[in-house]
């Protein structure tokens, strides 16, 4: 009851429990998925989620009614989420994300459909991921995308630091642009 009154009055959520049963990494995984689905809804783009993630694909973005060569473009995406500020380089305007080597190798392969990595950056405190008022809800912070297709093989054994430019924000408008690019040009994004 005390927690409900904190939320209703807009007081600090600092007294809320650290977890209600979901580990932070699981919560971040769900947050990145929810973020991408929210952008799909805002762009009116459909999606599908594979039941098994053995190819480093968490979600398939599905367009329809585009005017290019491919009328129903599809883009495969691997989703990651982090709240680690040491990955942010404000000078270079990029996020340096340590991607597991398996994901890197899967995403760098050129395939029938384009593949992208989407990294969602969120506040460290999960109570700050979404802010509410009587008229709106705001999602914090943002997602960014990068294509690794055609990247070289590396000798690393555990992870590869992938540079994701802030200029490649993943939102409803850029999702439509990605679909239009693929519809027109094909695999090259």
C-alpha positions in Angstrom: 0.0 0.0 0.0 2.8 2.4 0.8 4.3 1.9 -2.6 1.0 2.6 -4.3 0.7 5.9 -2.5 4.3 6.8 -3.5 3.4 6.3 -7.2 0.1 8.1 -6.9 1.6 11.2 -5.3 4.7 11.3 -7.5 7.0 11.1 -4.5 10.5 9.5 -4.7 10.5 5.8 -5.6 13.8 5.3 -3.7 12.0 3.3 -1.1 10.6 0.7 -3.5 12.3 -2.7 -3.4 15.3 -3.3 -5.7 13.5 -6.3 -7.4 10.1 -7.9 -7.5 11.6 -11.2 -8.7 13.1 -10.3 -12.0 16.9 -10.0 -12.3 18.1 -6.7 -13.7 19.6 -8.3 -16.8 16.3 -10.0 -17.5 14.5 -6.7 -16.9 16.8 -5.0 -19.4 16.2 -7.7 -22.0 12.5 -7.2 -21.7 12.9 -3.4 -21.7 14.8 -3.5 -25.0 12.2 -5.7 -26.5 9.4 -3.4 -25.3 11.3 -0.4 -26.6 11.6 -1.9 -30.1 7.9 -3.0 -30.1 6.9 0.5 -29.1 8.8 1.9 -32.1 7.1 -0.7 -34.3 3.7 0.3 -33.1 4.4 4.0 -33.6 5.7 3.3 -37.2 2.8 0.8 -37.9 5.4 -1.9 -38.6 4.6 -5.5 -37.7 7.1 -7.8 -35.9 7.6 -11.4 -35.1 9.7 -13.0 -32.4 11.4 -16.4 -33.0 10.7 -18.9 -30.2 14.4 -19.9 -30.1 17.3 -17.4 -30.4 20.1 -19.6 -31.8 21.0 -17.3 -34.7 21.3 -14.1 -32.7 17.9 -12.9 -33.9 15.5 -11.6 -31.2 12.9 -10.0 -33.4 12.0 -9.8 -37.1 10.7 -6.4 -38.2 8.1 -6.8 -41.0 7.0 -4.1 -43.4 4.1 -4.0 -45.9 3.0 -1.7 -48.7 6.5 -0.2 -49.5 7.0 1.1 -53.0 10.5 -0.3 -53.7 11.6 -3.5 -55.3 10.6 -5.4 -52.1 7.0 -4.5 -51.1 7.2 -6.4 -47.8 10.7 -5.7 -46.5 11.9 -7.7 -43.5 14.8 -6.8 -41.1 16.2 -9.2 -38.5 17.5 -7.7 -35.3 19.5 -8.7 -32.2 18.6 -6.7 -29.2 20.8 -5.6 -26.3 20.3 -3.3 -23.4 22.8 -1.5 -21.1 22.9 1.2 -18.5 26.7 1.3 -18.2 27.8 4.9 -18.7 31.4 3.8 -19.4 30.2 2.6 -22.8 29.2 6.2 -23.8 31.7 8.4 -25.6 30.2 11.9 -25.8 33.2 13.2 -27.7 32.9 10.7 -30.4 29.1 10.6 -30.1 28.9 6.8 -30.0 28.2 3.9 -27.8 30.9 1.3 -27.5 29.2 -2.0 -26.7 31.0 -5.3 -25.9 29.1 -7.7 -28.1 29.5 -11.5 -27.4 31.6 -13.0 -30.2 28.8 -15.5 -31.2 26.4 -12.5 -31.8 29.1 -10.6 -33.7 29.8 -13.6 -36.0 26.1 -14.3 -36.6 25.4 -10.6 -37.4 28.4 -10.1 -39.7 27.3 -12.9 -42.0 25.6 -11.6 -45.2 22.3 -13.5 -45.5 19.0 -13.4 -47.3 17.6 -10.7 -45.0 19.5 -7.7 -43.5 20.4 -8.0 -39.9 21.0 -5.2 -37.4 22.1 -4.8 -33.8 19.9 -2.6 -31.7 21.4 -1.4 -28.4 19.0 0.3 -26.0 20.6 2.5 -23.4 18.6 3.0 -20.2 19.1 4.6 -16.8 20.8 2.4 -14.1 17.7 2.7 -11.8 14.9 0.7 -13.4 12.4 3.0 -11.7 13.6 5.7 -14.0 13.1 3.8 -17.3 9.6 5.1 -17.7 8.3 8.4 -16.3 4.6 9.1 -16.0 2.4 12.2 -15.6 -1.3 12.5 -15.9 -1.1 13.2 -19.7 2.0 11.3 -20.9 4.5 8.6 -20.3 8.1 9.0 -21.4 10.6 6.2 -22.1 14.2 6.9 -21.1 16.7 6.9 -22.8 17.1 5.7 -26.4 18.0 2.9 -28.7 20.7 2.9 -31.5 21.3 0.6 -34.4 24.2 -0.6 -36.5 24.6 -3.2 -39.3 27.6 -5.5 -38.9 27.0 -7.4 -42.1 30.3 -7.8 -44.0 32.5 -6.9 -41.0 35.8 -8.8 -40.8 36.4 -11.9 -38.8 38.3 -11.2 -35.6 40.5 -13.3 -33.4 38.7 -12.3 -30.2 37.4 -15.3 -28.2 34.7 -13.7 -26.0 33.5 -10.3 -27.3 34.0 -7.5 -29.8 33.6 -3.9 -29.0 31.1 -2.6 -31.5 30.8 1.2 -32.1 27.2 2.3 -32.4 26.9 6.0 -33.5 24.4 8.2 -31.8 23.4 9.4 -35.3 21.8 6.0 -35.9 19.1 6.4 -33.3 16.5 3.6 -33.5 13.0 5.2 -33.3 9.8 5.0 -35.3 11.0 7.3 -38.0 14.3 5.6 -38.6 12.6 2.3 -38.6 10.5 3.5 -41.5 13.7 4.8 -43.2 15.4 1.4 -42.7 12.4 -0.3 -44.3 12.4 2.1 -47.2 16.1 1.6 -47.8 15.8 -2.2 -47.8 12.7 -2.0 -49.9 14.5 0.1 -52.5 18.1 -1.2 -52.4 17.9 -4.7 -51.0 20.4 -6.1 -48.5 22.7 -3.1 -48.1 21.7 -0.9 -45.2 
